[in-house]
Amino acid sequence: MMTNPIQLVKMLPPGLEPLLLRSMPPDHERAALSTKEKFLLMILSSLLDNNSIIIEVGTYLGGSASILAKVNSSNRVFCFDVFDDEKAHSSHSEWTDKYLGSGVVRSIDNVRYLLRGFKNITLTQVKDRGTTISNWRIPIDLYFEDGNHKDPAFTNNVNYWSSHLKVNGFMALHDYRPDYEIGKGRHPDVDRVVEELKNNTKWKFCGVIDSIALFQKLSN
């Protein structure tokens, strides 16, 4: 078993954080993640073998995808999102105006343009937030879930993509905040799935960094 990435993030000396941020692509600013969550994605990607396959569900403006892609350009990042202009968070309009241009809506073409420097990122637009990709056949090494946080879509996505995850691969589930109030950043379906996985012997619970719960697959 490789080193627990959660522990690696927790062991980072504070003085190293500014240096790590500078090593990230400028695109990381478009990731709706905390600094430590960004470090976790960077470390996860760095631990993968060359030519690994990464799945991201919920790409938004491509910030997290850029972090996953930059660490090792031989790895391939496949991103799935509806790529519409529905308000994803309270700062959505501010972010789209800042990164896309005043009045420009989010679309797959606009996000693809933002990520034009990354040849190892592939974007796929799905029809709705509950859509899974029924014809996926490639084993994956890392799965980052940050799409629809409500069932049935959330559980369907987790079950589908985790079934393609290799043994010893990692699954990172974003927006796990069991201490928050429901409706104020807490997602009950995410809570339930995380708690179920903690008690599933096929998975190792690595821990939590801010609101990312990390699991390592032990068996199929």
Buried (B, 14 or more C-beta within 10 A) or exposed (E): EEEBBBEBBEEEEEEEEEEBBEEBBEBBBBBBBEBBBBBBBBBBBEBBEEEBBBBBBBBBBBBBBBBBBBBBEEBBBBBBBBBEBEEBEEEBEEBBEEBBEEEEEBBBEBBBEBBEEBEBBBBEBBEEBBBBBEEBEEEBBBBBBBBBBEBEBBBBBBEBBBEBBBEEBBBBBBBBBBEBEEEEEBBEBBBBBBBEBEEEEEBBBBBBBBBBBBBBBEEE
